[in-house]
Amino acid sequence: MNKSTVLAKMISGRYRTESLCRFWSDNREGFCLASTCYQTIGDLEHLLLHCPALQPVRDGLQVIWLERRGAIPGL
């Protein structure tokens, strides 16, 4: 999938989080499957903001965003 497709699915609510996939998977409660999360609903907010297993990825993206922001005059 390309980035625009992923973004469109996230905005529309059709991105396949554990919460959405609970209807056709063995994970009927829709809990996040990361070992760092215990009985936490695996929705998009959790995935993007709260999941401890994804914190290193969020930190890396923040570094990239801050570097690019500095490279663009006027921001």
C-alpha positions as CSV (number, residue, x, y, z in Angstrom):
1,M,0.0,0.0,0.0
2,N,1.2,3.5,-0.6
3,K,1.1,6.3,2.0
4,S,-2.0,8.0,0.6
5,T,-4.0,4.7,0.8
6,V,-3.0,4.1,4.4
7,L,-3.9,7.7,5.3
8,A,-7.2,7.5,3.6
9,K,-8.0,4.2,5.4
10,M,-7.1,5.8,8.8
11,I,-9.2,8.9,8.1
12,S,-12.2,6.9,7.0
13,G,-12.0,4.5,9.9
14,R,-11.3,1.5,7.7
15,Y,-7.6,1.0,8.8
16,R,-7.4,-2.6,10.0
17,T,-6.7,-2.2,13.7
18,E,-7.3,-5.0,16.1
19,S,-10.5,-3.3,17.2
20,L,-11.8,-3.4,13.6
21,C,-10.6,-6.9,12.9
22,R,-12.3,-8.3,15.9
23,F,-15.3,-9.2,13.8
24,W,-13.5,-11.8,11.7
25,S,-10.5,-12.8,13.9
26,D,-10.0,-14.9,17.1
27,N,-9.3,-11.7,19.0
28,R,-13.0,-11.0,19.7
29,E,-12.3,-8.2,22.2
30,G,-10.1,-6.3,19.8
31,F,-7.3,-6.0,22.3
32,C,-3.9,-4.8,21.1
33,L,-1.6,-7.8,20.6
34,A,1.6,-6.1,21.7
35,S,3.2,-7.7,24.7
36,T,3.4,-4.3,26.4
37,C,-0.4,-3.9,26.4
38,Y,-2.8,-5.8,28.6
39,Q,-6.5,-5.8,27.7
40,T,-6.2,-2.4,25.9
41,I,-8.5,-1.9,22.9
42,G,-6.3,-1.8,19.8
43,D,-8.0,1.1,18.1
44,L,-6.4,3.8,15.9
45,E,-5.8,6.2,18.8
46,H,-4.0,3.6,20.8
47,L,-1.9,2.6,17.8
48,L,-0.9,6.2,16.9
49,L,-0.6,7.7,20.4
50,H,-0.4,5.3,23.3
51,C,1.0,1.8,22.5
52,P,4.3,1.5,24.3
53,A,5.5,-1.1,21.8
54,L,5.3,1.6,19.0
55,Q,7.0,4.4,21.1
56,P,10.4,3.9,19.4
57,V,8.8,4.4,16.0
58,R,6.9,7.5,17.2
59,D,10.2,8.9,18.6
60,G,12.0,8.3,15.3
61,L,9.3,10.0,13.3
62,Q,9.4,13.0,15.6
63,V,13.1,13.3,15.0
64,I,12.6,13.2,11.3
65,W,9.8,15.8,11.5
66,L,11.9,18.2,13.6
67,E,14.8,17.8,11.2
68,R,12.7,18.6,8.2
69,R,11.0,21.5,9.9
70,G,14.4,23.0,10.5
71,A,15.3,22.5,6.8
72,I,12.3,24.5,5.6
73,P,12.7,28.3,6.0
74,G,9.8,30.1,7.6
75,L,8.5,27.2,9.7
